[in-house]
Amino acid sequence: MLKRIMVLLFVACAAEMMCACRDRGAELEQALIRTVKQGSGTVFRMRDLTPFEWERVYVIQPYTPPETINQKLGFEWAGAKRSAIQSIDTIRLLVFVKAKKVVAAVEYKVWNGFFEGDGGRGYSIEEATFVVEEEEDRGEKALIIRRVS
């Protein structure tokens, strides 16, 4: 009986942690959209938009397989298999990590702005400062989000 109770508690805690991660991602996505919509020249620090603690953020590009995501993170993350990033090109996956655990993930839609890749190494909380720039390609304007170096 005690074993069943422990298993149920574990499942409940795991489910709550997954919901918290998704809720964090949704809040962050809305904050990013508001910030990027301020337009070209907007500079922001990711830490100012995140109401949670993290150490590193990874910008995962389209068609990245789960194995490559896990390799970049340096640990196995079940969410890598659930993300649509491996099959579509209309999102960038932002993965926030602390102590080798994913604390939030955002599938950021490209029509809200294109995040440039991180070169596969991610950005520390100190490095994660970005600028929004407007570019035109064949008459279409797009917002590009680049790291400030």
Stockholm file with secondary structure:
# STOCKHOLM 1.0

chainA/1-149         MLKRIMVLLFVACAAEMMCACRDRGAELEQALIRTVKQGSGTVFRMRDLTPFEWERVYVIQPYTPPETINQKLGFEWAGAKRSAIQSIDTIRLLVFVKAKKVVAAVEYKVWNGFFEGDGGRGYSIEEATFVVEEEEDRGEKALIIRRVS
#=GR chainA/1-149 SS CHHHHHHHHHHHHHHHHHHHHHHHHHHHHHHHHHHHTTCTTCEEEHHHHCSSCCSEEEEECTTCCHHHHHHHHTSCCTHHHHCGGGTCSSEEEEEEEETTEEEEEEEEEGGGCEECCCTTSCEETTTCEEEEEEEEETTEEEEEEEECC
#=GC SS_cons         CHHHHHHHHHHHHHHHHHHHHHHHHHHHHHHHHHHHTTCTTCEEEHHHHCSSCCSEEEEECTTCCHHHHHHHHTSCCTHHHHCGGGTCSSEEEEEEEETTEEEEEEEEEGGGCEECCCTTSCEETTTCEEEEEEEEETTEEEEEEEECC
//
